[in-house]
């Protein structure tokens, strides 16, 4: 298990979180390592590579000084980071679990009189509650891509970057952080496209082949526009650890990586300008799942694309986003003897 980075926090807090995670995780669970990582990430995540920062990394307070307002502000931050309602609820629930554990431990209970999460916890999300669970139609996805591509002809460097980013998301169905956090060492160019080397949810590393020359061309066009591609030698002018996607606002000095929040903000702007209303980045993943499911009719193919470890997860995922086929309405109309 890769350890969660824990800078600038008191050792007593780090030790308490480690003890809580260990005490509240089934020792016999096959997913114990993943569960321990998820719990520590919720409270201590560093917020790098497009991920959401953990609660104590964000508030920089000792547990006894945390208020319900701090919890509410963290919830707003997680929602701003484009996490799903279920993910936000899960992270806040882990924070609540930590406080309950503290209040039951003799060495902490006198300093923790209340659980601040109890006064600020959101309601559990209902199924189908979030628009993030809706896949884009083919037409909406096409409209978005064509609109962003139209901005590239105006020498708009951010649009050239964002078009390449969208091509990556729609070609792979990967999660936000897996694409936005790419460095040059994660890319292997091929004659027909490229290969991505990414760390996925749960800490697993995976190589993904993308046989779409358009994705490769969009990336190279962006590298040329950002002066990081030698057109004579046909090679990148990047070091292995250099970020693939950069910020291009006027205030930026040097080559700073674009943040997921910055890209999501631009994505929403593009969608509104293209007449699509409010959309979420995670909808690209749902859209890919829908398309692969419709084209292949194979649940295992969708599982492979999404990187799910368990087929049951893919089954639930598809059930949420797929349009349920109507197999009965005409028969019902005939039985009721209603006219066309």
N, C-alpha and C positions, 0 to 999 in steps of 0.2 A: 504494500500500500504506500503510495506517495504521501509524505507528510504534508500537512497544511502549514504554510508559512505563517509565523506568529511573531512578527516584529513589534517592538514598542508596547507590549502589554505586560502587566505584572505577572511574575512567575506563579503567584498564588492563584490567579485567575486561570492561567493556562492549565495548571495542575487540576483545578476544580473541574474544568470542562472535560479534561481527559478522563477523570474519575467518573463523572456523570455519564459520558458516552459509553464507557466500559460497563458501568453498572446497569444501564438501561438497554443494552443490546444483547440479544440472545447469543450465548456463547456457542451454541450448536448451529446457528444459522449459516447456511451456505453463502449468504451475502453479507456476513458480518463485516468484512473489510470495507465493502461499499457503504454499508450503513454507518460505520464509524466515521468514514470520510465525509459522508453527507452531513452528519451531525456537526462535525468540527467545522465544515465549510459554512454552514448556516450561521455559526457564531463567530468564526475566525477567518473566513475567506478574505484573501487580500484584494479582491476586486480587479485583478490584472487580466489582460487578454479578453476583455469584454465581459468578464463575469461580474456578478453582483457581490459587493463587499459584505462580509459577515457583520452581524449586529455590533459586537464589541469593537471591531475594527473601525466601524463608522462613528459610533457615539463617543468612544474614548472615555468611558466612565466605568467606575467600579460597579458591580451589581447592585450594591445597596443605594447607590445614587441615581439609578435609572428610574425614570418616570413614565407613566402611561403615554405622555406626549412623545417621548423618545421612541416608543414602540410604534405609535401612529406615524411618526416621521419616517421610520424605517420601512413601514408598509408602503407609504407613498413613494419612497425611493425605489423599492423593489418593483412596484407597478410601473414606475418611470423607466426602469431597466427592461421593460417589456416581458417580464416573467408572467406566466399564466396565473390565473386566479388560484388554481390548485397548488402551484409551486409557492406562491406567496403564503398561502394558508399553511402549507407544510413547514416552511421555514419559521413562521411565527409560532407554530405549535411546538417546534423543537426548542425555541427560546422559552416557552411556557414550561415545557418539561424540565428544562435546566433549573428554572426557578423553583419548581415543585421539589426537585431533588435537593436543592440548597436548603429549603425550608424544613426538610426532614433530617438534615444532617446536624448533629449537635454543635459542631464547630462553626456553623454558619447561621443557624436559625435565629439567633438573637439579633443579628445584623440585617436580616432580611424579613421585615415584619409582614410584607404583602408581596403578592405576585403582580407586578405592574402589567403583565400581559393580560390578566383577567379583566382589567378595566379598558383594554384597548383591542382585544382580539376581534378580527373580522368574522363575519358569519362564514360557515363552511360553504364553499362554492357549490352550486347545483350543477348537475349534468347539463351540458349545452348552454350554460349561462354566458360563457365568454365568446365574443366575436372571433377571438384568436383560434377557436376550434373550427372555424369555417374555412374550407378550402376555397381558393379563388377559382372562378370559372376560367376556362381556356381563354375566353375573350378578354376578361379583366387582366389576366396575367400578360397576355399579348399586348394589350393597350399600355400597361405599365412599362414593359420593356421597350416598346416602340417610342413612347414618349421620352423616356430617359435617353435613349439612343439619339433622338432628334436634337437633344441639347448638346450632345458631344460635338456636333458640327460647328458650334459656336466657340470652339476652343475653351470650353468650360471644363477645367481640369477635374473639379469635383464630380461633374456628371460623367466624365470618362471613367473615373474610378468607380463610381456607383453603378454604372452600367456593367462593368466587369464584375463587381461584387454580386449584383443580381444574377448575372449569368452563372456564377459559381453556386449561388443558393438554389436556383432553379434546376441546375444540372445534377446536384448532389443530394438535395433534401437534408443537408446537414444543419445542425443547431447553430444558433447565432455565434457563440463563442468559438466554435470549431472553424469557422471561416474568417471572422473578423480578426482572430488572433494569429493568422498564418504568418510565418516568416519564410524567407527564401529557401531555407533548408527543407521546408515542408513540401516544396514543389519539385517535381521531376518532369521536364517537358518531353513529350514524345512526338513522333511524326504525325499522329492523328489527334493529339490532344495533350493530356498531362496526367500525372499521378499525384494525388494528395496524400500526405502522411500526417494524420491528425490524431490527437488524443481525445477520445470520446467520453461521454458520461460514464462514470464508473472507473475512469483512469485507464481504460484499454486503449492501446495504440493500434491504428488500422491504416492500411494503404488502400486508397480508392482510385480506381481507374476511371477517367473521364474521356471517353472517345468522342469528343465533340470539338472539332477544330475551331468552331466559333468561340468557345470558351477560351481556348489557347490564344486566339487572335485578339480577343477583348483584353486579355491580360497583357499581351505584348504591346498593344496600342496604348494601354495605360502606362506601362513602363517607359515607352518612347516619349509619351507626353510629359512624364515626370522626370525625364532626362536620366533614366536608369537602365537604358538598353543601348548597346552598341550596334547600330544597324549595319555597319561594315562587317564586323565579326559575328554578328547575329548571336550575341550573348549578353546576359544581364550584367549590369555594373553594380552588383549587390554582394555583400558579405552574407554568409549562411544565416547569421542571426538577425539580419536586418528585417524590419517589419515590411510586409508586402503592401499594406494599405496605409497611406499617409494622410495627415491633415493638410488641407490646402487653403485654409482661411488666412487672411492677411496678417492676423496677429501672431501666427505661428512662426517661431524661429527654429531653424534646423529641421531635421526629418523626424517629426513626431508622429507616432502611429495614430490613426483615426480611432476614436472610441466608438463602442457600439451605440452609445447614446447619441453621439453626433451623427452616425449613419442612419439610425432609426428616425431621427428628427428630419433628415433630408428625405428619407423614404416617404414619410407622411406628407411632406410638402409636395413631392412629385405626384403622389396619389391624388391629392386634392386638386392640383393643377390639371391632372389628366381626367378629372371628373369621376374618380372612383370612390370618393369619400374617404373615411378613415380606414386604414388597413394596418395590420401588424406584421412584423417581419416573420414571426413564427408561421404565418399563413403560407409562406413559401414552402415550408416543410410539409404542411398538410396538403398543399397542392400537388407536390411531387408524389406523395403517398397515394393520393386519389388517382393520378394519371397512371402510375405504375400498376395499381390495382385494377384499373379499368382495362389497360392494354394487355396485361398478362393473365388476369384472373387467378393469380397465384399468390397466396398469402405469404409463402416463403420468399418470393421475390420482393415483396414489400418489406418484410422483415430484414432482408439483406440491405436494402437501400437505407432504411431508417437506422440500422445498427442496433436493433433490439436484441437483447440476449434471450428473451423468452417470447415464444410465439403468442402466448396469451396476451402479452402487452400489445403486440401488433393487432391482434383481433379486436381488442377494446378500442384501440386507436382508430382503426378503419371504421368501426361501428359508429364512432362519433362523427366522422366527417363524410361518410358516403351517403349518397341520396338513396333512400330506400325504394326499391323497385315496387311499382304498383302492380300487384297480381290479382286484385280482388274487386276493384271499383266497378268494372264493367259487369261482372257477374252479379254484384249487388244491385246495380241499376236494372238489370234484366229481371231479377227476382221482384224488385219493387215496381216493375212495369212503368218506369218513367221514360219520357221521350228524350230524344237526343237534344 
